[in-house]
Amino acid sequence: MFRSMPSPSTIRAPRWYTIPVRVFLVTFIGTLLCFAVSLLLAILGTVIVAVLRGAHPDMRVAYHLALPMALLAGIFIFVLAVTMEIRHYRQSKMLSAIEKLG
């Protein structure tokens, strides 16, 4: 059971160049997910308003609502991802240094 765990000498120090890759992936996937959800909600809202008014729905309105919401969410996700990745890198670097001492 414990044989699959790496020995202390094989644990690698964290790599700084993986931070931008992870930040980009998390930001991209999070922005796409927020765009999809906000577009779905905007389409549903547009259809509901069109039914209540008795008119044909104009789907351009849905995109005009969804895109700015997704961009704002993307900025928010980017800031959080950078903050969390830098904190994780510092913590991993410190733990790696402590393991090398002991």
ZICOR-V488501 format. One record per residue. N is the residue number from 1. RES is the residue in one small letter. D_CENTER is the distance of its C-alpha to the mean C-alpha in Angstrom with 1 decimal. Layout:
N_RES_D_CENTER, N_RES_D_CENTER
This chain:
1_m_34.1, 2_f_33.4, 3_r_34.3, 4_s_30.8, 5_m_29.4, 6_p_29.6, 7_s_32.3, 8_p_31.6, 9_s_32.8, 10_t_30.3, 11_i_27.1, 12_r_25.5, 13_a_24.4, 14_p_20.7, 15_r_20.2, 16_w_18.8, 17_y_18.0, 18_t_15.3, 19_i_13.1, 20_p_12.5, 21_v_11.9, 22_r_9.1, 23_v_7.5, 24_f_8.1, 25_l_7.0, 26_v_3.5, 27_t_4.0, 28_f_6.4, 29_i_5.7, 30_g_3.7, 31_t_6.7, 32_l_9.0, 33_l_8.7, 34_c_9.4, 35_f_12.1, 36_a_13.6, 37_v_14.0, 38_s_15.3, 39_l_17.5, 40_l_18.9, 41_l_19.7, 42_a_21.2, 43_i_23.3, 44_l_24.5, 45_g_25.4, 46_t_27.2, 47_v_29.1, 48_i_30.2, 49_v_31.4, 50_a_33.2, 51_v_34.9, 52_l_36.0, 53_r_37.4, 54_g_38.9, 55_a_37.5, 56_h_35.4, 57_p_31.6, 58_d_30.3, 59_m_26.9, 60_r_26.3, 61_v_25.7, 62_a_22.7, 63_y_21.0, 64_h_22.1, 65_l_20.3, 66_a_17.1, 67_l_16.3, 68_p_16.5, 69_m_14.5, 70_a_11.6, 71_l_12.2, 72_l_12.4, 73_a_9.1, 74_g_7.6, 75_i_9.8, 76_f_9.0, 77_i_5.2, 78_f_6.9, 79_v_9.7, 80_l_8.3, 81_a_6.7, 82_v_10.1, 83_t_12.0, 84_m_11.0, 85_e_11.5, 86_i_14.8, 87_r_15.9, 88_h_15.4, 89_y_17.2, 90_r_20.0, 91_q_20.5, 92_s_20.7, 93_k_23.0, 94_m_25.2, 95_l_25.4, 96_s_26.3, 97_a_29.0, 98_i_30.4, 99_e_30.6, 100_k_32.6, 101_l_35.0, 102_g_35.8
